[in-house]
């Protein structure tokens, strides 16, 4: 999988994510850890492997932007075209990298009942909080 030209949804994934996937360590922690990090109850959570990540992002980009853009939510400035899905906590509970203004160090955001919200300032912080 080591590929310096790897793009997911048109964006370069964080090196920490690639390293975890290559090492087989991009795996779900205990549900209690997910609850603490995402402040929500998981319902069949998944962290995507590379083929799933590529497929999910292709499907996501084919959807209408209004589906994942909550104009009243706390993070209403989220542009769905700048999101890269990396997992979910269940149906309509996406976990994404957000390449807003910083292509090199995307924030990690989560789509829950209140719309998009930040769960970590970057992927490295998320991985640490998840104990990966």
N, C-alpha and C positions, 0 to 999 in steps of 0.2 A: 504494500500500500504506500510505501514511501514514494512520494511523487511531488517534486517541487512545484509542478504546474497544476496540482490538484485544486479544483474549484468546486464548490458546492453552492448551488443557486447563484453562481456568478461571483462568489466571494472565496477568498483563501481562508480555510479553517484555522483556528489557533493551533500552534504547534503542540500545546499541551493536550488538546483533544485528539489530534492525530497520534501522538505518542500513547495515550491511553487506549485508543482503539487498536493500535498495532500490538500492544502488550496484552490485549484481552482484558484490560482493567476498566473499560467503559461499561460498567455493569451497575445495575440498580443496587443501592444500599438498602438497609432495612426500611420498612414503611415509616417507622417513627422518625428516621432521619429525613425522609422526603417531606413528612408533615412539618418538621421544624424548619427546613430550608425554604419550602414553598408556601408555608402557612395555608395548606389546603389538604384535603383528604384524597389520597390517590385512589383511583378506580381502574385497575388493570394498567399500571404504569409501564412505560417502555423507554429505554434509551436506544436510539437507532444505531445499528451498525452501518458501515459505509454504503452498501447497496440500498438499504432501507432509507437512509438519509437522502441519497440521491433521488430515489423514487418519490419520497414524501415531499421533497422540495419542488420537484417537477409538477406534481399534482397541486401543491399549494399555489404555485405561480399560475396555474391554469384557472384557479378560482377567481371570482370577482373580488376586488380589494375590499369591498364593503363587508365581506363575511368575517374578516379578522380585524377590522378597524372600528373600535368603539370610540366614537367621537365624544362621548361623555365620560370616558374612563380617566383614571389618574395619569395615564401616559398617552393621552390622545394625540401626541405628536409622533407616534409610531407609524412609520411608512411600511406597510406590509411587503413592499418590493425590496426592502433592505433587511428583511428577516431571513434567517436560515434556521429551519427546524432541526433540532437535535434529539428530540424526544417528546414524550407527553406523559401526563399523569392519568390520562383517560381521554374519552371522546371530548373534543372541544376544550382541551386543557393542554395546549401546546407549550413546549419549552423551546426557546429560540435564542440564537445569537442575534444581536441587533447592531448592524453596521451603520449607525446613524452618521455621525460626522467623522468617526474614527475607524477607518478600514483595517487598521492594524491590531486593534484591541477592542473588539466588540463587547458591549454589555450583554448580560444574560437576562432575558425577560421571560415572563410567564403569562399565559392567557388564561385567566380564571373568570369567575362570575362578574368581577368588576372591570373586566377588560385587561389590557396589557399593564404589567407593572414590573419594575426591575427587581431581580432577586440577587444579583451580584454585579459589581462594576466591570468584571471581566471573567473569562472562563477559568483562569487560575484560581480565583477566589471561590468560584462555584465548586471546583474539584476539591479544594481544601475543605470547604464546608460539608461536602458530601463524604469526606473521608476516603477519597480515591487516591 
